[in-house]
């Protein structure tokens, strides 16, 4: 039995710096992506995001701005945002906290 097929050790995955204030580790398998993402001071989402996200807040506090509301998240909260114009959103850190999310995503093809 190959345990690597079942166990994901993020300590063994290289960290990528993808934008100012955004670092991630990711695994892609069978049209799915698992990302451990850290948002830190300097992160600023300028444009509305139309992508869908399913994830879990591991640490830190953040808020998601939607066109008609603001939703706050803390460790232990999960998020589920369907893709599309009606769910467009921007993420904001609270008091420059570092936020760590585990995100489960489909690879769009």
C-alpha positions in Angstrom: 0.0 0.0 0.0 1.4 3.4 -1.0 0.6 5.8 1.9 1.5 8.8 -0.3 -1.8 8.1 -2.1 -3.6 8.8 1.1 -1.4 11.0 3.3 -0.6 14.6 2.3 2.3 16.1 4.3 2.3 19.8 3.6 5.7 20.0 5.2 7.1 18.2 2.2 5.5 20.5 -0.4 7.4 23.6 -1.5 5.9 26.9 -0.6 5.1 29.3 -3.5 4.8 33.1 -3.1 2.1 33.9 -5.6 1.4 37.6 -4.8 2.2 40.2 -2.3 1.0 38.8 1.0 0.0 35.4 -0.4 1.9 32.1 0.0 0.6 28.7 -0.8 1.4 25.0 -0.9 -0.8 23.0 -3.3 -1.4 19.5 -4.5 -3.2 18.7 -7.7 -4.6 15.2 -8.3 -7.5 13.9 -10.4 -8.9 17.2 -11.5 -8.9 18.5 -7.9 -6.7 21.0 -6.1 -5.9 21.1 -2.4 -4.3 24.4 -1.3 -2.9 25.5 2.0 -2.9 29.3 1.6 -1.5 32.0 3.9 -2.6 35.6 3.5 -0.5 38.2 5.4 0.2 41.9 5.7 0.4 43.5 2.3 -2.4 41.4 0.8 -5.1 43.4 -0.9 -7.7 42.1 -3.3 -8.4 44.9 -5.6 -10.9 43.3 -8.0 -14.0 41.3 -7.3 -13.4 37.5 -7.4 -16.0 35.5 -9.3 -14.5 32.1 -8.6 -16.1 29.6 -6.2 -14.3 28.6 -3.0 -14.8 25.8 -0.5 -12.5 25.9 2.5 -11.7 25.9 6.2 -10.2 28.7 8.3 -7.2 27.3 10.2 -6.0 30.5 11.8 -6.5 34.2 11.8 -9.7 36.3 11.2 -10.9 37.7 8.0 -13.9 39.2 6.4 -15.4 38.6 2.9 -17.0 41.6 1.3 -20.0 40.8 -1.0 -21.9 43.4 -2.9 -24.7 43.5 -0.3 -23.1 42.2 2.9 -20.0 41.5 4.9 -19.3 38.1 6.4 -16.7 37.5 9.2 -14.7 34.3 9.6 -12.6 33.0 12.4 -10.7 29.7 13.0 -12.9 26.7 12.9 -15.3 28.4 10.4 -15.8 26.9 6.9 -16.7 28.8 3.8 -18.6 27.8 0.7 -19.0 30.3 -2.1 -20.5 29.3 -5.4 -18.9 30.8 -8.5 -20.6 33.5 -10.4 -21.5 37.2 -10.6 -24.1 36.9 -7.9 -21.5 35.7 -5.4 -18.6 38.1 -6.3 -16.4 38.8 -3.3 -13.2 40.4 -1.9 -11.3 39.1 1.1 -10.0 41.5 3.7 -7.7 40.7 6.6 -8.7 42.1 10.0 -6.0 44.2 11.7 -3.3 42.8 9.4 -3.7 39.4 10.9 -2.2 36.4 9.1 -4.9 34.1 7.9 -4.4 30.5 6.9 -7.0 28.7 4.8 -7.3 25.1 3.6 -9.1 25.3 0.2 -10.6 22.5 -1.9 -11.0 23.4 -5.6 -11.9 21.9 -8.9 -9.5 22.3 -11.8 -11.5 24.0 -14.5 -11.0 22.6 -17.9 
